[in-house]
Amino acid sequence: MTARELPIVFHCEGHELLGMVHIPEKPLARGLIFVLAGASQYRAGMCRSQLQMAREWAERGVPVMRFDHRGLGDSEGVFKGFRELEADIAAAIDAFVGAVPGMEEVVLFGGCDAASGIMINAWKFPRVTGIVLGNPWVHNEVTGDKVAVAHFGQRIREWDFWLKFLKGGYNPLPAVATLGRVVLGKLKSAVLPSRSASSRQAAYQDSPSLPPLLRMQEGLKRFKGEVLLLMSGQSLVSREFDLVVSDDPTWQAAMRAPRRWDRHDLPDADQAFSSIADRLQVNSATLAWLLERMPSRQGEQHER
């Protein structure tokens, strides 16, 4: 199937944003918007991965939009981070729907802190019925230290670590400091009474300005669509996400709220899915998920 690429300029709170919409000859009923991570990317994505995926998916009938948030790439304004993506996503959805008449649903795709921003905001948009989260960022000092200590424990059993250490290429002080924080944290938790899940929930529900992790929980609790989780085996961010969820009943409850969860693990992948093999696997896994969960327009069936 052929597809055309349409450059668009749209507005977000007084600023001009630039995007590219990939429009198939016969668009399917659900399209996808890429949400950028970090402060140094632009709409092509790392290693041009978003461009490559958008072109392949559009050839299979999936409308795709890539765009620069405020302050990134060719867009105006100041980039304010994943905590303040709501207006950018809202403007992008409106522009995307306007460019692809008849599109009924939207999926948001983002990795790292873009996945965090998606968890915070997806429930606010009725057209968003699916989200794809790559190695979501849910960092806090306690779980971050636990993951770091576990990683260090694995590294000291590897010969190349000791070669690096003997050559003076490794400074052990940060690891020692991290281990000290973990030990101190365990001592404190043994002395201080822990708060129940219900009391923590009451605290963040009553707070007028929620911290990011609590906003992610609340966002997932309210999102009733479908979720695809892409997880890298070599990413400390990915490991921390699993640890946070396994340690916290409120996170576990939040993850039960969406209509459906699917998970795809890439054991050898790093945080950015930077190898060609890993990018191809992310591409094929996400496309298969999109086509499997694609709603059909009245009287139509998409090609498998």
Order of alpha helices (4+ residues) and beta strands (2+ residues): beta-beta-beta-alpha-beta-alpha-beta-alpha-beta-alpha-alpha-alpha-alpha-alpha-beta-alpha-alpha-beta-alpha
